[in-house]
């Protein structure tokens, strides 16, 4: 219960900080930095999280992702689900770029 109250207080403080930042004109930059930071994951770390190698096919990656995501959904670990999802996003960008470069 205490963590829920703390969580709500942090969200309210964050919203207030964004409101204050918008008055000074730095809100847009702050939001962009937060988005970049939340998605920033290096390829080696992404591969380690999903347990795949550089030679793994996209189908293998999706299969590992689905398996890990479902396991963490059942066990209730949102943090691990988030890490697995970010790892897939990181590798998806790389594989899409490689596919574009081949054509």
Secondary structure, DSSP 8 states (H G I E B T S, - for coil): -HHHHHHHHHHHHHHHHHHHHHHHT-HHHHHHHHHHHHH---HHHHHHHHT--TT--HHHHHHHHHHHHHHHHHHT-HHHHHHHHHHHHHHHHHHHHHHHHH-
